[in-house]
Amino acid sequence: MGTEVIPKLTYQEFRQLPGDGKRYELIHGYVHFLPTPSTRHQMILGNLAARLGNYVDDARVGTVLFAPLDVPLDPETAVQPDLIFISKARAGIIEENFIAGAPDLAVEVLSTSTAAHDRATKLPLYGEAGVPDS
């Protein structure tokens, strides 16, 4: 019995993969499965998105978006931050199906199943791509 191996992909190739209803990220050309968020994770994300979204809308300073939405950070890396803020000045990076560049703010709600990946893998990627430090 053989093992199916997915070769390294570019983001453009990754976008061509057939959808199966699951969430994936592309990290340095390799596809990574994202587990389904817990209800607690979703409640925290919903509360944060509502509060930040209300502030951003009232102040008219930008746009708040949330996963699932691809954020390609380089030709072989595309992540899906839980919450994304794009300032009004950088609204041009908002495309129809993805964010074309590093957001002004990328938030990851830490869960038991994803905390290590979010801290060890995604945090450095955000820094390298130019997401400002908080």
N, CA, C and O atoms as a printed pandas DataFrame, in Angstrom:
     atom_number atom_name residue_name chain_id  residue_number  x_coord  y_coord  z_coord
0              1         N          MET        A               1    0.849   -1.175    0.000
1              2        CA          MET        A               1    0.000    0.000    0.000
2              3         C          MET        A               1    0.892    1.234    0.000
3              4         O          MET        A               1    1.796    1.344    0.828
4              5         N          GLY        A               2    0.647    2.167   -0.924
5              6        CA          GLY        A               2    1.457    3.367   -1.031
6              7         C          GLY        A               2    0.941    4.482   -0.151
7              8         O          GLY        A               2   -0.199    4.454    0.312
8              9         N          THR        A               3    1.790    5.461    0.072
9             10        CA          THR        A               3    1.435    6.640    0.844
10            11         C          THR        A               3    1.314    7.809   -0.105
11            12         O          THR        A               3    2.192    8.030   -0.939
12            13         N          GLU        A               4    0.226    8.563    0.015
13            14        CA          GLU        A               4    0.047    9.737   -0.818
14            15         C          GLU        A               4    0.892   10.874   -0.258
15            16         O          GLU        A               4    0.796   11.203    0.924
16            17         N          VAL        A               5    1.707   11.463   -1.099
17            18        CA          VAL        A               5    2.572   12.566   -0.684
18            19         C          VAL        A               5    2.167   13.803   -1.473
19            20         O          VAL        A               5    2.088   13.768   -2.701
20            21         N          ILE        A               6    1.917   14.874   -0.774
21            22        CA          ILE        A               6    1.598   16.136   -1.428
22            23         C          ILE        A               6    2.909   16.886   -1.613
23            24         O          ILE        A               6    3.617   17.151   -0.640
24            25         N          PRO        A               7    3.239   17.232   -2.859
25            26        CA          PRO        A               7    4.500   17.955   -3.093
26            27         C          PRO        A               7    4.424   19.381   -2.568
27            28         O          PRO        A               7    3.344   19.876   -2.244
28            29         N          LYS        A               8    5.582   20.040   -2.484
29            30        CA          LYS        A               8    5.598   21.454   -2.124
30            31         C          LYS        A               8    4.783   22.225   -3.142
31            32         O          LYS        A               8    4.827   21.938   -4.339
32            33         N          LEU        A               9    4.046   23.199   -2.661
33            34        CA          LEU        A               9    3.183   23.988   -3.524
34            35         C          LEU        A               9    3.466   25.471   -3.376
35            36         O          LEU        A               9    3.975   25.917   -2.348
36            37         N          THR        A              10    3.137   26.222   -4.395
37            38        CA          THR        A              10    3.091   27.672   -4.277
38            39         C          THR        A              10    1.674   28.033   -3.832
39            40         O          THR        A              10    0.781   27.186   -3.852
40            41         N          TYR        A              11    1.470   29.274   -3.435
41            42        CA          TYR        A              11    0.128   29.686   -3.038
42            43         C          TYR        A              11   -0.842   29.565   -4.215
43            44         O          TYR        A              11   -1.995   29.172   -4.034
44            45         N          GLN        A              12   -0.380   29.898   -5.405
45            46        CA          GLN        A              12   -1.252   29.795   -6.580
46            47         C          GLN        A              12   -1.685   28.344   -6.806
47            48         O          GLN        A              12   -2.845   28.094   -7.134
48            49         N          GLU        A              13   -0.779   27.393   -6.635
49            50        CA          GLU        A              13   -1.137   25.969   -6.769
50            51         C          GLU        A              13   -2.065   25.535   -5.635
51            52         O          GLU        A              13   -3.011   24.779   -5.854
52            53         N          PHE        A              14   -1.791   26.011   -4.438
53            54        CA          PHE        A              14   -2.612   25.702   -3.259
54            55         C          PHE        A              14   -4.063   26.132   -3.488
55            56         O          PHE        A              14   -4.993   25.409   -3.128
56            57         N          ARG        A              15   -4.252   27.314   -4.088
57            58        CA          ARG        A              15   -5.605   27.824   -4.358
58            59         C          ARG        A              15   -6.367   26.953   -5.348
59            60         O          ARG        A              15   -7.597   26.985   -5.388
60            61         N          GLN        A              16   -5.651   26.188   -6.136
61            62        CA          GLN        A              16   -6.296   25.339   -7.137
62            63         C          GLN        A              16   -6.744   23.985   -6.588
63            64         O          GLN        A              16   -7.456   23.249   -7.271
64            65         N          LEU        A              17   -6.332   23.646   -5.352
65            66        CA          LEU        A              17   -6.741   22.370   -4.768
66            67         C          LEU        A              17   -8.252   22.353   -4.590
67            68         O          LEU        A              17   -8.845   23.377   -4.253
68            69         N          PRO        A              18   -8.885   21.199   -4.812
69            70        CA          PRO        A              18  -10.338   21.138   -4.634
70            71         C          PRO        A              18  -10.721   21.318   -3.168
71            72         O          PRO        A              18  -10.045   20.804   -2.277
72            73         N          GLY        A              19  -11.789   22.036   -2.926
73            74        CA          GLY        A              19  -12.266   22.240   -1.565
74            75         C          GLY        A              19  -12.935   20.988   -1.026
75            76         O          GLY        A              19  -13.659   20.296   -1.741
76            77         N          ASP        A              20  -12.681   20.708    0.248
77            78        CA          ASP        A              20  -13.315   19.548    0.880
78            79         C          ASP        A              20  -14.062   19.950    2.151
79            80         O          ASP        A              20  -14.466   19.091    2.935
80            81         N          GLY        A              21  -14.245   21.267    2.355
81            82        CA          GLY        A              21  -14.955   21.746    3.530
82            83         C          GLY        A              21  -14.084   21.880    4.763
83            84         O          GLY        A              21  -14.559   22.339    5.802
84            85         N          LYS        A              22  -12.823   21.491    4.673
85            86        CA          LYS        A              22  -11.898   21.613    5.806
86            87         C          LYS        A              22  -11.022   22.830    5.587
87            88         O          LYS        A              22  -10.955   23.373    4.484
88            89         N          ARG        A              23  -10.344   23.258    6.662
89            90        CA          ARG        A              23   -9.467   24.426    6.586
90            91         C          ARG        A              23   -8.010   23.987    6.554
91            92         O          ARG        A              23   -7.598   23.072    7.267
92            93         N          TYR        A              24   -7.241   24.669    5.702
93            94        CA          TYR        A              24   -5.829   24.368    5.545
94            95         C          TYR        A              24   -5.047   25.667    5.456
95            96         O          TYR        A              24   -5.576   26.705    5.059
96            97         N          GLU        A              25   -3.776   25.590    5.834
97            98        CA          GLU        A              25   -2.838   26.686    5.620
98            99         C          GLU        A              25   -1.661   26.129    4.830
99           100         O          GLU        A              25   -1.416   24.923    4.820
100          101         N          LEU        A              26   -0.945   27.019    4.174
101          102        CA          LEU        A              26    0.255   26.649    3.430
102          103         C          LEU        A              26    1.437   27.295    4.127
103          104         O          LEU        A              26    1.523   28.521    4.204
104          105         N          ILE        A              27    2.349   26.476    4.636
105          106        CA          ILE        A              27    3.511   26.995    5.366
106          107         C          ILE        A              27    4.776   26.500    4.657
107          108         O          ILE        A              27    5.049   25.300    4.613
108          109         N          HIS        A              28    5.540   27.446    4.106
109          110        CA          HIS        A              28    6.765   27.127    3.368
110          111         C          HIS        A              28    6.521   26.044    2.321
111          112         O          HIS        A              28    7.362   25.168    2.120
112          113         N          GLY        A              29    5.367   26.106    1.655
113          114        CA          GLY        A              29    5.058   25.187    0.572
114          115         C          GLY        A              29    4.360   23.908    0.977
115          116         O          GLY        A              29    3.971   23.120    0.114
116          117         N          TYR        A              30    4.190   23.681    2.276
117          118        CA          TYR        A              30    3.563   22.447    2.749
118          119         C          TYR        A              30    2.179   22.721    3.333
119          120         O          TYR        A              30    1.975   23.687    4.069
120          121         N          VAL        A              31    1.242   21.853    2.990
121          122        CA          VAL        A              31   -0.148   22.000    3.423
122          123         C          VAL        A              31   -0.299   21.510    4.857
123          124         O          VAL        A              31    0.141   20.412    5.199
124          125         N          HIS        A              32   -0.922   22.331    5.686
125          126        CA          HIS        A              32   -1.181   22.000    7.092
126          127         C          HIS        A              32   -2.680   22.053    7.351
127          128         O          HIS        A              32   -3.336   23.050    7.046
128          129         N          PHE        A              33   -3.214   20.988    7.910
129          130        CA          PHE        A              33   -4.627   20.908    8.269
130          131         C          PHE        A              33   -4.889   21.730    9.528
131          132         O          PHE        A              33   -4.087   21.704   10.462
132          133         N          LEU        A              34   -5.997   22.454    9.559
133          134        CA          LEU        A              34   -6.400   23.207   10.742
134          135         C          LEU        A              34   -7.586   22.511   11.393
135          136         O          LEU        A              34   -8.611   22.305   10.743
136          137         N          PRO        A              35   -7.466   22.149   12.654
137          138        CA          PRO        A              35   -8.600   21.491   13.318
138          139         C          PRO        A              35   -9.784   22.443   13.470
139          140         O          PRO        A              35   -9.617   23.662   13.488
140          141         N          THR        A              36  -10.959   21.877   13.575
141          142        CA          THR        A              36  -12.164   22.670   13.793
142          143         C          THR        A              36  -12.069   23.379   15.145
143          144         O          THR        A              36  -11.743   22.746   16.149
144          145         N          PRO        A              37  -12.347   24.676   15.181
145          146        CA          PRO        A              37  -12.265   25.400   16.463
146          147         C          PRO        A              37  -13.324   24.912   17.452
147          148         O          PRO        A              37  -14.401   24.457   17.065
148          149         N          SER        A              38  -12.990   25.021   18.725
149          150        CA          SER        A              38  -13.942   24.655   19.783
150          151         C          SER        A              38  -14.993   25.758   19.929
151          152         O          SER        A              38  -14.821   26.864   19.418
152          153         N          THR        A              39  -16.066   25.445   20.622
153          154        CA          THR        A              39  -17.091   26.458   20.861
154          155         C          THR        A              39  -16.533   27.604   21.708
155          156         O          THR        A              39  -16.877   28.763   21.475
156          157         N          ARG        A              40  -15.683   27.298   22.682
157          158        CA          ARG        A              40  -15.070   28.359   23.513
158          159         C          ARG        A              40  -14.235   29.287   22.642
159          160         O          ARG        A              40  -14.319   30.508   22.772
160          161         N          HIS        A              41  -13.430   28.711   21.755
161          162        CA          HIS        A              41  -12.616   29.480   20.818
162          163         C          HIS        A              41  -13.511   30.410   20.001
163          164         O          HIS        A              41  -13.202   31.592   19.849
164          165         N          GLN        A              42  -14.612   29.884   19.479
165          166        CA          GLN        A              42  -15.502   30.673   18.648
166          167         C          GLN        A              42  -16.212   31.774   19.438
167          168         O          GLN        A              42  -16.445   32.862   18.912
168          169         N          MET        A              43  -16.552   31.497   20.689
169          170        CA          MET        A              43  -17.173   32.535   21.524
170          171         C          MET        A              43  -16.200   33.674   21.781
171          172         O          MET        A              43  -16.578   34.843   21.708
172          173         N          ILE        A              44  -14.951   33.342   22.082
173          174        CA          ILE        A              44  -13.932   34.372   22.307
174          175         C          ILE        A              44  -13.723   35.176   21.029
175          176         O          ILE        A              44  -13.688   36.406   21.058
176          177         N          LEU        A              45  -13.585   34.479   19.919
177          178        CA          LEU        A              45  -13.375   35.157   18.640
178          179         C          LEU        A              45  -14.563   36.051   18.283
179          180         O          LEU        A              45  -14.372   37.186   17.845
180          181         N          GLY        A              46  -15.774   35.556   18.464
181          182        CA          GLY        A              46  -16.962   36.352   18.160
182          183         C          GLY        A              46  -17.035   37.610   19.004
183          184         O          GLY        A              46  -17.357   38.684   18.496
184          185         N          ASN        A              47  -16.736   37.484   20.295
185          186        CA          ASN        A              47  -16.765   38.633   21.199
186          187         C          ASN        A              47  -15.701   39.659   20.794
187          188         O          ASN        A              47  -15.977   40.856   20.725
188          189         N          LEU        A              48  -14.503   39.183   20.531
189          190        CA          LEU        A              48  -13.417   40.071   20.128
190          191         C          LEU        A              48  -13.727   40.742   18.798
191          192         O          LEU        A              48  -13.519   41.946   18.647
192          193         N          ALA        A              49  -14.225   39.970   17.827
193          194        CA          ALA        A              49  -14.555   40.535   16.514
194          195         C          ALA        A              49  -15.642   41.591   16.637
195          196         O          ALA        A              49  -15.569   42.629   15.978
196          197         N          ALA        A              50  -16.655   41.345   17.472
197          198        CA          ALA        A              50  -17.738   42.310   17.639
198          199         C          ALA        A              50  -17.227   43.600   18.270
199          200         O          ALA        A              50  -17.532   44.693   17.793
200          201         N          ARG        A              51  -16.451   43.474   19.341
201          202        CA          ARG        A              51  -15.968   44.671   20.045
202          203         C          ARG        A              51  -14.990   45.477   19.188
203          204         O          ARG        A              51  -15.121   46.694   19.062
204          205         N          LEU        A              52  -14.008   44.786   18.600
205          206        CA          LEU        A              52  -13.042   45.492   17.760
206          207         C          LEU        A              52  -13.737   46.027   16.512
207          208         O          LEU        A              52  -13.463   47.146   16.078
208          209         N          GLY        A              53  -14.628   45.235   15.937
209          210        CA          GLY        A              53  -15.354   45.675   14.752
210          211         C          GLY        A              53  -16.179   46.918   15.007
211          212         O          GLY        A              53  -16.203   47.827   14.178
212          213         N          ASN        A              54  -16.858   46.971   16.148
213          214        CA          ASN        A              54  -17.646   48.162   16.492
214          215         C          ASN        A              54  -16.758   49.394   16.620
215          216         O          ASN        A              54  -17.090   50.466   16.114
216          217         N          TYR        A              55  -15.623   49.230   17.305
217          218        CA          TYR        A              55  -14.701   50.358   17.462
218          219         C          TYR        A              55  -14.182   50.826   16.103
219          220         O          TYR        A              55  -14.202   52.018   15.798
220          221         N          VAL        A              56  -13.723   49.881   15.298
221          222        CA          VAL        A              56  -13.154   50.208   13.986
222          223         C          VAL        A              56  -14.202   50.882   13.095
223          224         O          VAL        A              56  -13.901   51.847   12.393
224          225         N          ASP        A              57  -15.429   50.368   13.128
225          226        CA          ASP        A              57  -16.502   50.974   12.329
226          227         C          ASP        A              57  -16.827   52.385   12.819
227          228         O          ASP        A              57  -16.940   53.309   12.014
228          229         N          ASP        A              58  -16.977   52.555   14.129
229          230        CA          ASP        A              58  -17.304   53.871   14.687
230          231         C          ASP        A              58  -16.209   54.899   14.390
231          232         O          ASP        A              58  -16.494   56.051   14.061
232          233         N          ALA        A              59  -14.964   54.467   14.510
233          234        CA          ALA        A              59  -13.830   55.372   14.295
234          235         C          ALA        A              59  -13.474   55.509   12.810
235          236         O          ALA        A              59  -12.697   56.387   12.433
236          237         N          ARG        A              60  -14.044   54.642   11.975
237          238        CA          ARG        A              60  -13.780   54.656   10.532
238          239         C          ARG        A              60  -12.292   54.602   10.220
239          240         O          ARG        A              60  -11.773   55.393    9.433
240          241         N          VAL        A              61  -11.611   53.635   10.866
241          242        CA          VAL        A              61  -10.165   53.531   10.701
242          243         C          VAL        A              61   -9.725   52.320    9.889
243          244         O          VAL        A              61   -8.531   52.148    9.645
244          245         N          GLY        A              62  -10.665   51.478    9.466
245          246        CA          GLY        A              62  -10.259   50.313    8.695
246          247         C          GLY        A              62  -11.333   49.243    8.655
247          248         O          GLY        A              62  -12.527   49.529    8.741
248          249         N          THR        A              63  -10.878   47.992    8.522
249          250        CA          THR        A              63  -11.769   46.851    8.357
250          251         C          THR        A              63  -11.318   45.697    9.244
251          252         O          THR        A              63  -10.122   45.426    9.360
252          253         N          VAL        A              64  -12.274   45.020    9.869
253          254        CA          VAL        A              64  -12.000   43.825   10.658
254          255         C          VAL        A              64  -12.597   42.638    9.916
255          256         O          VAL        A              64  -13.763   42.665    9.523
256          257         N          LEU        A              65  -11.799   41.605    9.728
257          258        CA          LEU        A              65  -12.217   40.371    9.069
258          259         C          LEU        A              65  -11.811   39.193    9.940
259          260         O          LEU        A              65  -10.991   39.351   10.845
260          261         N          PHE        A              66  -12.368   38.020    9.684
261          262        CA          PHE        A              66  -11.996   36.854   10.480
262          263         C          PHE        A              66  -12.001   35.599    9.629
263          264         O          PHE        A              66  -12.577   35.566    8.542
264          265         N          ALA        A              67  -11.345   34.565   10.147
265          266        CA          ALA        A              67  -11.180   33.294    9.447
266          267         C          ALA        A              67  -12.531   32.659    9.151
267          268         O          ALA        A              67  -13.497   32.875    9.882
268          269         N          PRO        A              68  -12.597   31.885    8.094
269          270        CA          PRO        A              68  -11.486   31.523    7.215
270          271         C          PRO        A              68  -11.277   32.549    6.100
271          272         O          PRO        A              68  -12.204   32.876    5.359
272          273         N          LEU        A              69  -10.064   33.044    5.997
273          274        CA          LEU        A              69   -9.668   33.964    4.936
274          275         C          LEU        A              69   -8.156   33.874    4.791
275          276         O          LEU        A              69   -7.419   34.076    5.756
276          277         N          ASP        A              70   -7.701   33.570    3.585
277          278        CA          ASP        A              70   -6.270   33.419    3.348
278          279         C          ASP        A              70   -5.544   34.756    3.429
279          280         O          ASP        A              70   -6.030   35.787    2.964
280          281         N          VAL        A              71   -4.358   34.701    4.040
281          282        CA          VAL        A              71   -3.443   35.833    4.068
282          283         C          VAL        A              71   -2.100   35.313    3.559
283          284         O          VAL        A              71   -1.289   34.817    4.341
284          285         N          PRO        A              72   -1.863   35.427    2.241
285          286        CA          PRO        A              72   -0.565   35.003    1.708
286          287         C          PRO        A              72    0.534   35.946    2.205
287          288         O          PRO        A              72    0.469   37.159    2.007
288          289         N          LEU        A              73    1.538   35.365    2.851
289          290        CA          LEU        A              73    2.643   36.169    3.383
290          291         C          LEU        A              73    3.856   36.150    2.471
291          292         O          LEU        A              73    4.700   37.045    2.530
292          293         N          ASP        A              74    3.944   35.129    1.626
293          294        CA          ASP        A              74    4.964   35.026    0.590
294          295         C          ASP        A              74    4.456   33.998   -0.421
295          296         O          ASP        A              74    3.396   33.411   -0.199
296          297         N          PRO        A              75    5.168   33.758   -1.516
297          298        CA          PRO        A              75    4.642   32.857   -2.546
298          299         C          PRO        A              75    4.393   31.410   -2.091
299          300         O          PRO        A              75    3.670   30.678   -2.767
300          301         N          GLU        A              76    4.973   30.985   -0.965
301          302        CA          GLU        A              76    4.781   29.613   -0.490
302          303         C          GLU        A              76    4.150   29.540    0.899
303          304         O          GLU        A              76    4.154   28.482    1.528
304          305         N          THR        A              77    3.614   30.648    1.375
305          306        CA          THR        A              77    3.012   30.661    2.714
306          307         C          THR        A              77    1.729   31.483    2.714
307          308         O          THR        A              77    1.717   32.649    2.320
308          309         N          ALA        A              78    0.651   30.849    3.166
309          310        CA          ALA        A              78   -0.634   31.533    3.321
310          311         C          ALA        A              78   -1.282   31.007    4.593
311          312         O          ALA        A              78   -1.519   29.806    4.728
312          313         N          VAL        A              79   -1.565   31.904    5.514
313          314        CA          VAL        A              79   -2.149   31.523    6.801
314          315         C          VAL        A              79   -3.570   32.070    6.896
315          316         O          VAL        A              79   -3.998   32.876    6.070
316          317         N          GLN        A              80   -4.287   31.617    7.916
317          318        CA          GLN        A              80   -5.637   32.099    8.175
318          319         C          GLN        A              80   -5.720   32.558    9.627
319          320         O          GLN        A              80   -6.154   31.801   10.496
320          321         N          PRO        A              81   -5.301   33.810    9.897
321          322        CA          PRO        A              81   -5.420   34.323   11.261
322          323         C          PRO        A              81   -6.878   34.288   11.704
323          324         O          PRO        A              81   -7.788   34.414   10.885
324          325         N          ASP        A              82   -7.091   34.116   13.001
325          326        CA          ASP        A              82   -8.460   34.112   13.511
326          327         C          ASP        A              82   -9.137   35.460   13.278
327          328         O          ASP        A              82  -10.314   35.515   12.921
328          329         N          LEU        A              83   -8.392   36.546   13.479
329          330        CA          LEU        A              83   -8.939   37.893   13.333
330          331         C          LEU        A              83   -7.900   38.754   12.625
331          332         O          LEU        A              83   -6.702   38.640   12.883
332          333         N          ILE        A              84   -8.375   39.618   11.730
333          334        CA          ILE        A              84   -7.494   40.449   10.915
334          335         C          ILE        A              84   -8.001   41.880   10.960
335          336         O          ILE        A              84   -9.201   42.123   10.837
336          337         N          PHE        A              85   -7.088   42.826   11.136
337          338        CA          PHE        A              85   -7.417   44.247   11.002
338          339         C          PHE        A              85   -6.572   44.825    9.884
339          340         O          PHE        A              85   -5.358   44.632    9.840
340          341         N          ILE        A              86   -7.238   45.546    8.969
341          342        CA          ILE        A              86   -6.557   46.258    7.894
342          343         C          ILE        A              86   -6.937   47.734    8.037
343          344         O          ILE        A              86   -8.117   48.086    8.015
344          345         N          SER        A              87   -5.930   48.584    8.183
345          346        CA          SER        A              87   -6.195   50.017    8.331
346          347         C          SER        A              87   -6.750   50.593    7.028
347          348         O          SER        A              87   -6.539   50.042    5.947
348          349         N          LYS        A              88   -7.459   51.706    7.155
349          350        CA          LYS        A              88   -8.034   52.373    5.991
350          351         C          LYS        A              88   -6.937   52.724    4.979
351          352         O          LYS        A              88   -7.146   52.634    3.769
352          353         N          ALA        A              89   -5.781   53.121    5.482
353          354        CA          ALA        A              89   -4.675   53.498    4.603
354          355         C          ALA        A              89   -4.173   52.329    3.760
355          356         O          ALA        A              89   -3.583   52.536    2.700
356          357         N          ARG        A              90   -4.404   51.097    4.230
357          358        CA          ARG        A              90   -3.900   49.911    3.521
358          359         C          ARG        A              90   -5.040   49.064    2.955
359          360         O          ARG        A              90   -4.849   47.882    2.671
360          361         N          ALA        A              91   -6.210   49.653    2.790
361          362        CA          ALA        A              91   -7.387   48.912    2.318
362          363         C          ALA        A              91   -7.174   48.260    0.955
363          364         O          ALA        A              91   -7.884   47.317    0.606
364          365         N          GLY        A              92   -6.226   48.741    0.195
365          366        CA          GLY        A              92   -5.947   48.189   -1.130
366          367         C          GLY        A              92   -5.466   46.746   -1.119
367          368         O          GLY        A              92   -5.471   46.094   -2.163
368          369         N          ILE        A              93   -5.046   46.226    0.049
369          370        CA          ILE        A              93   -4.590   44.829    0.091
370          371         C          ILE        A              93   -5.760   43.859    0.253
371          372         O          ILE        A              93   -5.563   42.644    0.221
372          373         N          ILE        A              94   -6.969   44.382    0.426
373          374        CA          ILE        A              94   -8.138   43.518    0.565
374          375         C          ILE        A              94   -8.621   43.133   -0.824
375          376         O          ILE        A              94   -9.158   43.959   -1.562
376          377         N          GLU        A              95   -8.424   41.872   -1.167
377          378        CA          GLU        A              95   -8.868   41.330   -2.452
378          379         C          GLU        A              95  -10.177   40.572   -2.244
379          380         O          GLU        A              95  -10.624   40.418   -1.108
380          381         N          GLU        A              96  -10.783   40.106   -3.305
381          382        CA          GLU        A              96  -12.053   39.389   -3.238
382          383         C          GLU        A              96  -11.968   38.110   -2.400
383          384         O          GLU        A              96  -12.885   37.815   -1.634
384          385         N          ASN        A              97  -10.878   37.348   -2.538
385          386        CA          ASN        A              97  -10.783   36.038   -1.888
386          387         C          ASN        A              97   -9.611   35.878   -0.931
387          388         O          ASN        A              97   -9.394   34.788   -0.401
388          389         N          PHE        A              98   -8.861   36.933   -0.705
389          390        CA          PHE        A              98   -7.707   36.856    0.191
390          391         C          PHE        A              98   -7.216   38.257    0.517
391          392         O          PHE        A              98   -7.655   39.243   -0.074
392          393         N          ILE        A              99   -6.295   38.321    1.472
393          394        CA          ILE        A              99   -5.645   39.580    1.829
394          395         C          ILE        A              99   -4.253   39.546    1.200
395          396         O          ILE        A              99   -3.458   38.659    1.512
396          397         N          ALA        A             100   -3.955   40.489    0.330
397          398        CA          ALA        A             100   -2.723   40.490   -0.446
398          399         C          ALA        A             100   -1.604   41.225    0.278
399          400         O          ALA        A             100   -1.134   42.264   -0.187
400          401         N          GLY        A             101   -1.179   40.688    1.412
401          402        CA          GLY        A             101   -0.088   41.286    2.170
402          403         C          GLY        A             101   -0.319   41.156    3.654
403          404         O          GLY        A             101   -1.377   40.715    4.105
404          405         N          ALA        A             102    0.682   41.545    4.398
405          406        CA          ALA        A             102    0.605   41.440    5.859
406          407         C          ALA        A             102   -0.440   42.405    6.402
407          408         O          ALA        A             102   -0.433   43.586    6.054
408          409         N          PRO        A             103   -1.340   41.913    7.254
409          410        CA          PRO        A             103   -2.328   42.809    7.860
410          411         C          PRO        A             103   -1.673   43.716    8.903
411          412         O          PRO        A             103   -0.534   43.485    9.309
412          413         N          ASP        A             104   -2.393   44.737    9.325
413          414        CA          ASP        A             104   -1.907   45.616   10.391
414          415         C          ASP        A             104   -1.971   44.928   11.746
415          416         O          ASP        A             104   -1.196   45.237   12.651
416          417         N          LEU        A             105   -2.908   43.987   11.875
417          418        CA          LEU        A             105   -3.057   43.204   13.101
418          419         C          LEU        A             105   -3.522   41.810   12.720
419          420         O          LEU        A             105   -4.465   41.651   11.945
420          421         N          ALA        A             106   -2.858   40.804   13.266
421          422        CA          ALA        A             106   -3.271   39.413   13.088
422          423         C          ALA        A             106   -3.411   38.819   14.493
423          424         O          ALA        A             106   -2.467   38.841   15.283
424          425         N          VAL        A             107   -4.600   38.291   14.791
425          426        CA          VAL        A             107   -4.885   37.741   16.118
426          427         C          VAL        A             107   -5.122   36.246   15.996
427          428         O          VAL        A             107   -5.866   35.795   15.125
428          429         N          GLU        A             108   -4.494   35.489   16.863
429          430        CA          GLU        A             108   -4.740   34.053   16.984
430          431         C          GLU        A             108   -5.300   33.803   18.376
431          432         O          GLU        A             108   -4.660   34.133   19.375
432          433         N          VAL        A             109   -6.491   33.221   18.444
433          434        CA          VAL        A             109   -7.072   32.814   19.721
434          435         C          VAL        A             109   -6.431   31.474   20.048
435          436         O          VAL        A             109   -6.618   30.498   19.322
436          437         N          LEU        A             110   -5.678   31.424   21.137
437          438        CA          LEU        A             110   -4.944   30.203   21.469
438          439         C          LEU        A             110   -5.879   29.136   22.019
439          440         O          LEU        A             110   -6.650   29.372   22.949
440          441         N          SER        A             111   -5.790   27.966   21.421
441          442        CA          SER        A             111   -6.539   26.791   21.852
442          443         C          SER        A             111   -5.534   25.694   22.181
443          444         O          SER        A             111   -4.399   25.727   21.706
444          445         N          THR        A             112   -5.937   24.745   22.973
445          446        CA          THR        A             112   -5.045   23.644   23.328
446          447         C          THR        A             112   -4.486   22.966   22.086
447          448         O          THR        A             112   -3.304   22.627   22.037
448          449         N          SER        A             113   -5.328   22.770   21.089
449          450        CA          SER        A             113   -4.907   22.037   19.890
450          451         C          SER        A             113   -4.041   22.854   18.941
451          452         O          SER        A             113   -3.381   22.277   18.077
452          453         N          THR        A             114   -4.021   24.198   19.072
453          454        CA          THR        A             114   -3.278   25.013   18.109
454          455         C          THR        A             114   -2.240   25.950   18.719
455          456         O          THR        A             114   -1.478   26.572   17.979
456          457         N          ALA        A             115   -2.187   26.067   20.026
457          458        CA          ALA        A             115   -1.311   27.060   20.671
458          459         C          ALA        A             115    0.151   26.898   20.283
459          460         O          ALA        A             115    0.815   27.887   19.972
460          461         N          ALA        A             116    0.661   25.686   20.294
461          462        CA          ALA        A             116    2.072   25.472   19.955
462          463         C          ALA        A             116    2.356   25.896   18.517
463          464         O          ALA        A             116    3.364   26.551   18.251
464          465         N          HIS        A             117    1.486   25.532   17.602
465          466        CA          HIS        A             117    1.643   25.907   16.192
466          467         C          HIS        A             117    1.540   27.427   16.030
467          468         O          HIS        A             117    2.332   28.032   15.307
468          469         N          ASP        A             118    0.578   28.031   16.693
469          470        CA          ASP        A             118    0.398   29.477   16.585
470          471         C          ASP        A             118    1.618   30.235   17.107
471          472         O          ASP        A             118    2.050   31.215   16.499
472          473         N          ARG        A             119    2.168   29.786   18.225
473          474        CA          ARG        A             119    3.320   30.478   18.825
474          475         C          ARG        A             119    4.625   30.191   18.087
475          476         O          ARG        A             119    5.371   31.117   17.767
476          477         N          ALA        A             120    4.905   28.920   17.816
477          478        CA          ALA        A             120    6.206   28.538   17.262
478          479         C          ALA        A             120    6.304   28.740   15.753
479          480         O          ALA        A             120    7.382   29.041   15.239
480          481         N          THR        A             121    5.204   28.581   15.048
481          482        CA          THR        A             121    5.249   28.659   13.588
482          483         C          THR        A             121    4.672   29.965   13.065
483          484         O          THR        A             121    5.339   30.670   12.307
484          485         N          LYS        A             122    3.451   30.302   13.451
485          486        CA          LYS        A             122    2.788   31.447   12.849
486          487         C          LYS        A             122    3.300   32.796   13.356
487          488         O          LYS        A             122    3.421   33.735   12.569
488          489         N          LEU        A             123    3.601   32.914   14.639
489          490        CA          LEU        A             123    4.086   34.184   15.180
490          491         C          LEU        A             123    5.344   34.667   14.449
491          492         O          LEU        A             123    5.394   35.828   14.040
492          493         N          PRO        A             124    6.367   33.809   14.270
493          494        CA          PRO        A             124    7.536   34.270   13.510
494          495         C          PRO        A             124    7.203   34.632   12.057
495          496         O          PRO        A             124    7.791   35.559   11.501
496          497         N          LEU        A             125    6.269   33.910   11.445
497          498        CA          LEU        A             125    5.873   34.228   10.067
498          499         C          LEU        A             125    5.265   35.628    9.984
499          500         O          LEU        A             125    5.545   36.378    9.049
500          501         N          TYR        A             126    4.434   35.973   10.967
501          502        CA          TYR        A             126    3.842   37.304   10.991
502          503         C          TYR        A             126    4.928   38.374   11.106
503          504         O          TYR        A             126    4.884   39.386   10.407
504          505         N          GLY        A             127    5.885   38.150   11.976
505          506        CA          GLY        A             127    6.976   39.112   12.135
506          507         C          GLY        A             127    7.794   39.266   10.874
507          508         O          GLY        A             127    8.108   40.385   10.469
508          509         N          GLU        A             128    8.146   38.145   10.243
509          510        CA          GLU        A             128    8.928   38.192    8.998
510          511         C          GLU        A             128    8.183   38.898    7.880
511          512         O          GLU        A             128    8.797   39.551    7.036
512          513         N          ALA        A             129    6.861   38.772    7.870
513          514        CA          ALA        A             129    6.054   39.389    6.800
514          515         C          ALA        A             129    5.794   40.866    7.038
515          516         O          ALA        A             129    5.326   41.560    6.135
516          517         N          GLY        A             130    6.091   41.365    8.243
517          518        CA          GLY        A             130    5.923   42.788    8.510
518          519         C          GLY        A             130    4.681   43.162    9.303
519          520         O          GLY        A             130    4.327   44.339    9.373
520          521         N          VAL        A             131    4.007   42.174    9.907
521          522        CA          VAL        A             131    2.898   42.519   10.795
522          523         C          VAL        A             131    3.519   43.212   12.008
523          524         O          VAL        A             131    4.414   42.657   12.645
524          525         N          PRO        A             132    3.051   44.423   12.333
525          526        CA          PRO        A             132    3.656   45.153   13.461
526          527         C          PRO        A             132    3.558   44.388   14.786
527          528         O          PRO        A             132    2.578   43.685   15.034
528          529         N          ASP        A             133    4.582   44.532   15.631
529          530        CA          ASP        A             133    4.553   43.956   16.980
530          531         C          ASP        A             133    3.560   44.747   17.815
531          532         O          ASP        A             133    3.335   45.939   17.603
532          533         N          SER        A             134    2.969   44.032   18.781
533          534        CA          SER        A             134    2.036   44.760   19.653
534          535         C          SER        A             134    2.760   45.284   20.863
535          536         O          SER        A             134    2.148   45.925   21.718
